[in-house]
Amino acid sequence: MAHFATEQDVAEELFELLSEARRLYLQNVIVEGKRYSRYVDDFINSHRYINCDNAVCRNCHEMNIHIVKGLLTECTHPIQPLFTASDFSFKECMELRKQYDMSEPLPTQVVHRTDKVTNAPPLSFGCNFTQKQMAGIVSCANTYNLFCVSMLRIEDMEALFSCKEGFHIRVNNLRHVAILFDALLENSFIQFRWQSVLDRGKFLQSKDGSRFVSASSLSSALSVVRGNMTSVAYIIRQTIGQLKE
């Protein structure tokens, strides 16, 4: 293996590792039905060492392996749609790395000897919208009827993005809601684990109100809309991007 001379070399090795992880995910998990956790363990253990005695190379490789393990174990919802897409680019890899670096881990559950589960601090999207940005999000949601309300209010979105306990809203078009949140992530308005936050907070309900929307449903909806971008989805993404200006 060539020595890691620059940051670009390190980034390219990370891309190679994730590309190989994607290939094996499609083969081992999707085709052969291997348990996901087993796939992750096998991949990390089979790529832990490199044939190089240079300390810098070995340290950089160890760092990349640690990043890959974190992505595969902590970010399964955004990772899986990328892995099942028709292509996985270097740009997507770098964006994934950037979001992983910037995001705080979700609160974990602590189980005591009494078997009582205690939750860590409240869920958070890690956002801080201006009034103009919030008004833009609400206007976009109303224009394209994202939720099952006659007129979405700023107060509704403030409750959602502040993770207000007990708040929930019915989704009219899950794919468009998914692309809205994906666009917010892409423009660094919210943190990487938004799907898990929505899932664990039970903030979104199905259109008929019979169930809460799960992270896997959001992930699947996002994967579908990314593979077949409608004009509405494209405009939603553009609209959110303009809120940064």
ZIHUHU-V563319 format. One record per pair of residues at least 12 apart in sequence whose C-alpha atoms are under 7 Angstrom apart, sorted by the first residue. I is the first residue (numbers start at 0). J is the second residue. If there is no record, write none. Layout:
I,J
I,J
This chain:
0,50
0,51
2,56
3,56
9,59
13,63
14,89
14,92
17,67
20,42
21,82
39,71
43,64
43,68
47,64
76,214
76,215
76,218
77,218
80,218
80,222
98,191
99,191
102,190
102,191
106,119
106,120
107,119
122,162
122,196
123,161
123,162
123,196
124,160
124,189
124,190
124,193
125,189
125,190
126,188
126,189
132,242
133,153
134,153
137,151
137,152
137,153
137,156
139,235
144,171
145,170
145,171
145,172
145,175
145,176
146,169
146,170
146,171
147,169
147,170
147,171
147,206
159,202
166,202
167,201
167,202
167,203
167,204
168,202
168,203
168,204
169,203
169,204
169,205
169,206
169,208
170,203
170,204
170,205
170,206
171,206
173,220
174,220
174,221
174,224
175,232
177,217
177,220
177,221
178,221
178,232
178,236
179,235
179,236
182,236
182,239
183,239
186,240
194,214
194,217
195,214
198,212
198,213
198,214
